[in-house]
């Protein structure tokens, strides 16, 4: 299973505040993400879309001492969140885990 970061449209302005290099157009990101996901699934990769809540992600970054503008931090958080959900845990390093869904709104 590959956990991939997924974002809701309503959170897009917050992500833009956190990372000046973030893709400015949500529609463009969504089309690319869907294409990338479909290509992986076509190769037989099980893809888990992990929706990140920006405020919970920032709290986790503060706890971990990482930069919220880092793509690797977002990927690590998504991977951890996906693993924790898979084994049924409700906590992630002592902080409430963000909700996960594949809804792109």
QUIWONOR-V229194 format. One record per residue. N is the residue number from 1. SS is DSSP state (H for helix, E for strand, - for the rest). PHI is phi in whole degrees, 0 to 359 (none if undefined). OMEGA is omega in radians with two decimals (* if undefined). Layout:
N | SS | PHI | OMEGA
N | SS | PHI | OMEGA
This chain:
1 | - | none | 3.08
2 | E | 243 | 3.08
3 | E | 276 | 3.12
4 | E | 235 | -3.13
5 | E | 291 | 3.11
6 | E | 228 | -3.05
7 | - | 234 | 3.06
8 | - | 267 | -3.13
9 | H | 301 | -3.10
10 | H | 296 | 3.14
11 | H | 269 | -3.02
12 | H | 304 | 3.12
13 | H | 301 | 3.13
14 | H | 292 | 3.10
15 | H | 296 | 3.11
16 | H | 295 | 3.08
17 | H | 294 | -3.07
18 | H | 286 | -3.04
19 | - | 224 | -3.12
20 | - | 296 | 3.13
21 | - | 264 | -3.13
22 | - | 294 | 3.11
23 | - | 306 | -3.06
24 | - | 289 | -3.06
25 | - | 251 | -3.12
26 | H | 299 | -3.13
27 | H | 301 | 3.11
28 | H | 297 | 3.11
29 | H | 301 | -3.08
30 | H | 300 | 3.12
31 | H | 299 | 3.12
32 | H | 294 | -3.12
33 | H | 296 | 3.11
34 | H | 297 | 3.12
35 | H | 296 | 3.13
36 | H | 296 | 3.13
37 | H | 298 | -3.14
38 | H | 298 | 3.13
39 | H | 296 | 3.11
40 | H | 295 | -3.14
41 | H | 297 | 3.11
42 | H | 296 | 3.10
43 | - | 275 | 3.11
44 | - | 94 | 3.13
45 | - | 278 | 3.06
46 | - | 277 | -3.08
47 | E | 253 | 3.09
48 | E | 254 | 3.11
49 | E | 279 | -3.10
50 | E | 249 | -3.13
51 | E | 284 | -3.14
52 | - | 264 | 2.99
53 | - | 269 | -3.03
54 | H | 299 | -3.10
55 | H | 289 | 3.08
56 | H | 292 | 3.08
57 | H | 296 | 3.12
58 | H | 298 | 3.11
59 | H | 299 | 3.10
60 | H | 297 | 3.12
61 | H | 299 | 3.11
62 | H | 298 | 3.13
63 | H | 297 | -3.09
64 | H | 273 | -3.10
65 | - | 77 | 3.13
66 | - | 248 | -3.10
67 | - | 273 | -3.13
68 | - | 294 | 3.09
69 | - | 275 | -3.06
70 | - | 278 | 3.07
71 | H | 295 | 3.13
72 | H | 292 | 3.07
73 | H | 293 | 3.11
74 | H | 297 | 3.13
75 | H | 295 | 3.13
76 | H | 296 | 3.14
77 | H | 296 | 3.12
78 | H | 297 | 3.14
79 | H | 296 | 3.11
80 | H | 297 | -3.13
81 | H | 296 | 3.11
82 | H | 297 | 3.12
83 | H | 294 | -3.13
84 | H | 295 | 3.11
85 | H | 293 | -3.11
86 | H | 299 | -3.13
87 | - | 262 | 3.00
88 | - | 82 | 3.12
89 | - | 277 | 3.13
90 | - | 254 | -3.11
91 | E | 232 | 3.10
92 | E | 230 | -3.12
93 | - | 52 | 3.07
94 | - | 83 | 3.13
95 | E | 251 | 3.08
96 | E | 302 | 3.13
97 | - | 284 | 3.08
98 | - | 290 | 3.05
99 | - | 294 | 3.09
100 | - | 238 | 2.99
101 | - | 204 | -3.14
102 | - | 260 | 3.13
103 | - | 287 | -3.08
104 | - | 267 | -3.14
105 | - | 283 | *
